[in-house]
């Protein structure tokens, strides 16, 4: 978890602010028509977003018609850039929205009682309790302040079908994706031409870190959870013997030009462009919607489709262990709000068939049309995204003409489910957060330098020493006391 910082505010100062802000919204505010004003903070939904304005207008109409809930939404005008910092500043000032989307930074507010425990609401819900997966339930039980009903997700490797077809032994390599076979596949992708005639200059690229590579290789090298057993004790996976072997493998990929020499300077857009332009044989995308977007883009640019690949197989196989300690993002309700029950009824409605139709499909006669009681998507549907819930099973009042996502997107989600493993990670105690961040920075610097050859693999022991000194030793001691077998 990241340490909470808002213009130097400490948690103690935040507590004083929160203690004094409860009266600010003690009485529900209504407009001249009698509608209850619901303040909502959501990233990218601001005064410049016309689609968001229409969305909340349509949602209010549906709530009044279908649920007899008379509300008017007031979207908090927060910038997309720096959203989390501005949101934290607003909440700490005592001006707390009723419904809040967090993308990190929520834990200190939960610890100070600013966020509502959602478990009693979910238990009595009409729709949401049946839409939540086992993973959603476990995360809510561990941290009952955020809801984020989405399928399991992970970074999944994808290649263009036409490029993969040029690899003679591709099927054999994919069916038995050992680390060596994965390296062979990546090697053979170099030089292969896509539908536009562009030859790949490297096998794979990532967006500035090794996180995406880890999604393929971490578990194969034995990093099967955040904390792994070594010599009878838990050690952080990044300081394990497994990690040293994995870094040596990455270094070899880099040295041979299989891994993009510029991967450390790549951002999401330049990573994607390198793939679309044929320079990279493989990239990774978040399972489901992102893979679907990549597939649509590849179709447009080169009349091609994508193939989703499994993770590498070794000590274990998976795209990384799934954190069950909490949702890393999601929707919260302010404990200070006088509209808590109404706020949750809104969230519950969005899990209903009618609510899902709006949230996942958009506006009738724009993103979709109804033809003979079937939903037909228009060309505008590709730009639509669900703001709230995306359960794997699509339940709406009408039949779907086609699947909501492409076959490769569905397949990517199937693969994530297939290789699921629960993690043993935990919510970091506030007193360790700064030290943990410092230790993580030590790792990030070392792994980048070791892969690119600026530092020797023989410096791994020194890296561990520096990592421990930065705070890793204290957190490791806590982990060994905290983690249950």
GIKANOR-V764079 format. One record per residue. N is the residue number from 1. RES is the residue in one small letter. PSI is psi in whole degrees, 0 to 359 (none if undefined). NEAR is the number of other C-alpha atoms within 8 Angstrom. Layout:
N;RES;PSI;NEAR
N;RES;PSI;NEAR
//
This chain:
1;x;145;8
2;x;147;8
3;x;139;8
4;x;122;8
5;x;124;7
6;x;100;8
7;x;42;5
8;x;5;5
9;x;135;8
10;x;170;8
11;x;326;9
12;x;318;6
13;x;321;8
14;x;318;11
15;x;320;9
16;x;320;8
17;x;315;11
18;x;320;12
19;x;329;7
20;x;358;8
21;x;353;11
22;x;326;10
23;x;346;6
24;x;326;7
25;x;36;10
26;x;332;9
27;x;135;5
28;x;140;9
29;x;135;6
30;x;154;9
31;x;184;9
32;x;339;5
33;x;356;5
34;x;3;7
35;x;136;10
36;x;129;11
37;x;122;12
38;x;114;13
39;x;130;11
40;x;135;12
41;x;121;14
42;x;131;11
43;x;133;10
44;x;349;8
45;x;97;13
46;x;186;13
47;x;339;8
48;x;357;5
49;x;97;9
50;x;327;7
51;x;319;6
52;x;318;9
53;x;315;10
54;x;322;8
55;x;310;9
56;x;332;9
57;x;315;10
58;x;320;8
59;x;317;10
60;x;319;12
61;x;316;8
62;x;319;9
63;x;320;14
64;x;319;11
65;x;316;8
66;x;327;6
67;x;1;7
68;x;32;7
69;x;116;8
70;x;99;10
71;x;159;11
72;x;128;11
73;x;136;11
74;x;107;8
75;x;125;11
76;x;128;10
77;x;85;8
78;x;144;12
79;x;151;10
80;x;318;7
81;x;121;4
82;x;26;7
83;x;311;10
84;x;316;10
85;x;316;8
86;x;323;10
87;x;313;10
88;x;320;10
89;x;317;10
90;x;315;10
91;x;317;10
92;x;340;10
93;x;350;7
94;x;354;12
95;x;89;9
96;x;121;9
97;x;160;13
98;x;314;13
99;x;131;13
100;x;129;12
101;x;124;11
102;x;141;12
103;x;56;9
104;x;163;10
105;x;7;13
106;x;333;8
107;x;314;8
108;x;324;9
109;x;321;10
110;x;320;11
111;x;335;7
112;x;6;10
113;x;17;8
114;x;337;11
115;x;143;12
116;x;140;12
117;x;117;7
118;x;355;12
119;x;315;9
120;x;326;7
121;x;315;8
122;x;320;9
123;x;324;7
124;x;5;7
125;x;155;9
126;x;326;6
127;x;317;10
128;x;324;11
129;x;329;10
130;x;346;5
131;x;346;9
132;x;137;11
133;x;171;8
134;x;323;6
135;x;315;9
136;x;316;12
137;x;317;9
138;x;317;10
139;x;321;13
140;x;321;15
141;x;324;8
142;x;329;9
143;x;92;10
144;x;29;12
145;x;350;12
146;x;137;13
147;x;135;12
148;x;86;11
149;x;92;12
150;x;160;8
151;x;162;9
152;x;143;8
153;x;155;9
154;x;165;11
155;x;121;11
156;x;133;16
157;x;140;13
158;x;149;13
159;x;159;13
160;x;136;14
161;x;319;10
162;x;327;10
163;x;317;13
164;x;326;10
165;x;341;8
166;x;353;7
167;x;111;10
168;x;319;5
169;x;29;6
170;x;314;10
171;x;317;6
172;x;316;7
173;x;321;13
174;x;323;11
175;x;335;6
176;x;72;8
177;x;59;13
178;x;167;11
179;x;317;11
180;x;319;7
181;x;326;11
182;x;318;12
183;x;319;9
184;x;317;9
185;x;312;11
186;x;322;13
187;x;317;10
188;x;340;10
189;x;332;15
190;x;128;14
191;x;345;9
192;x;140;12
193;x;142;11
194;x;187;12
195;x;342;9
196;x;2;7
197;x;10;6
198;x;127;11
199;x;133;11
200;x;132;14
201;x;347;9
202;x;161;16
203;x;324;17
204;x;149;12
205;x;163;12
206;x;173;15
207;x;65;13
208;x;351;9
209;x;179;9
210;x;6;7
211;x;317;6
212;x;322;11
213;x;320;9
214;x;329;11
215;x;330;14
216;x;316;16
217;x;342;14
218;x;306;14
219;x;329;19
220;x;327;16
221;x;359;13
222;x;359;10
223;x;75;12
224;x;354;11
225;x;170;13
226;x;321;11
227;x;119;11
228;x;150;13
229;x;132;8
230;x;122;8
231;x;38;4
232;x;0;5
233;x;159;8
234;x;134;11
235;x;152;11
236;x;135;10
237;x;330;12
238;x;350;6
239;x;12;9
240;x;165;11
241;x;328;6
242;x;318;10
243;x;320;12
244;x;318;11
245;x;321;9
246;x;317;11
247;x;321;11
248;x;323;10
249;x;314;8
250;x;319;10
251;x;321;12
252;x;318;9
253;x;318;11
254;x;314;13
255;x;323;9
256;x;358;7
257;x;12;10
258;x;320;13
259;x;131;14
260;x;124;13
261;x;340;7
262;x;19;6
263;x;330;12
264;x;336;10
265;x;358;7
266;x;145;12
267;x;178;8
268;x;316;7
269;x;320;7
270;x;330;9
271;x;312;13
272;x;319;9
273;x;321;8
274;x;326;10
275;x;313;12
276;x;322;10
277;x;359;8
278;x;3;13
279;x;328;12
280;x;131;16
281;x;333;18
282;x;143;14
283;x;176;14
284;x;146;10
285;x;151;12
286;x;132;11
287;x;147;14
288;x;241;12
289;x;317;9
290;x;317;10
291;x;322;14
292;x;317;12
293;x;318;9
294;x;318;9
295;x;316;12
296;x;318;9
297;x;318;9
298;x;323;14
299;x;315;10
300;x;318;8
301;x;325;8
302;x;14;9
303;x;42;8
304;x;173;12
305;x;170;11
306;x;160;11
307;x;128;9
308;x;137;12
309;x;154;10
310;x;167;11
311;x;165;13
312;x;152;14
313;x;133;14
314;x;242;11
315;x;321;8
316;x;180;10
317;x;126;11
318;x;167;17
319;x;16;17
320;x;147;14
321;x;146;12
322;x;125;8
323;x;122;10
324;x;3;13
325;x;328;11
326;x;166;11
327;x;139;13
328;x;350;6
329;x;166;10
330;x;188;11
331;x;132;12
332;x;161;13
333;x;135;15
334;x;131;14
335;x;345;9
336;x;351;11
337;x;138;12
338;x;359;8
339;x;29;9
340;x;315;11
341;x;317;6
342;x;318;8
343;x;317;12
344;x;325;10
345;x;325;8
346;x;312;9
347;x;321;8
348;x;318;12
349;x;323;11
350;x;347;13
351;x;355;12
352;x;164;12
353;x;317;10
354;x;318;10
355;x;322;11
356;x;326;15
357;x;315;11
358;x;310;10
359;x;323;13
360;x;338;11
361;x;342;13
362;x;215;13
363;x;135;8
364;x;139;8
365;x;12;7
366;x;292;10
367;x;336;14
368;x;161;15
369;x;153;11
370;x;119;10
371;x;114;7
372;x;45;4
373;x;21;7
374;x;146;10
375;x;120;12
376;x;123;11
377;x;143;9
378;x;178;9
379;x;347;6
380;x;348;10
381;x;331;12
382;x;334;6
383;x;356;5
384;x;145;10
385;x;149;7
386;x;128;9
387;x;330;6
388;x;265;9
389;x;140;12
390;x;65;10
391;x;149;10
392;x;319;6
393;x;125;4
394;x;116;7
395;x;109;7
396;x;168;10
397;x;356;7
398;x;169;7
399;x;151;8
400;x;131;9
401;x;319;7
402;x;167;5
403;x;148;6
404;x;330;5
405;x;166;9
406;x;164;9
407;x;321;6
408;x;326;12
409;x;315;15
410;x;318;10
411;x;323;9
412;x;322;14
413;x;323;13
414;x;319;8
415;x;320;9
416;x;318;14
417;x;318;8
418;x;321;6
419;x;23;9
420;x;136;11
421;x;135;8
422;x;141;9
423;x;166;11
424;x;22;10
425;x;164;10
426;x;162;6
427;x;125;7
428;x;126;7
429;x;142;6
430;x;324;6
431;x;345;5
432;x;353;11
433;x;312;12
434;x;318;9
435;x;321;10
436;x;318;12
437;x;319;9
438;x;318;10
439;x;319;15
440;x;322;9
441;x;325;8
442;x;317;12
443;x;312;11
444;x;320;8
445;x;316;8
446;x;314;10
447;x;323;9
448;x;316;10
449;x;325;10
450;x;320;13
451;x;319;13
452;x;359;10
453;x;5;8
454;x;335;7
455;x;154;9
456;x;152;8
457;x;338;8
458;x;346;5
459;x;5;8
460;x;319;9
461;x;323;7
462;x;321;7
463;x;315;11
464;x;319;9
465;x;316;8
466;x;321;10
467;x;315;14
468;x;317;11
469;x;328;9
470;x;348;12
471;x;349;13
472;x;326;12
473;x;315;10
474;x;317;9
475;x;323;10
476;x;319;11
477;x;319;8
478;x;317;8
479;x;318;10
480;x;335;9
481;x;329;6
482;x;319;6
483;x;128;7
484;x;141;3
485;x;none;2
//
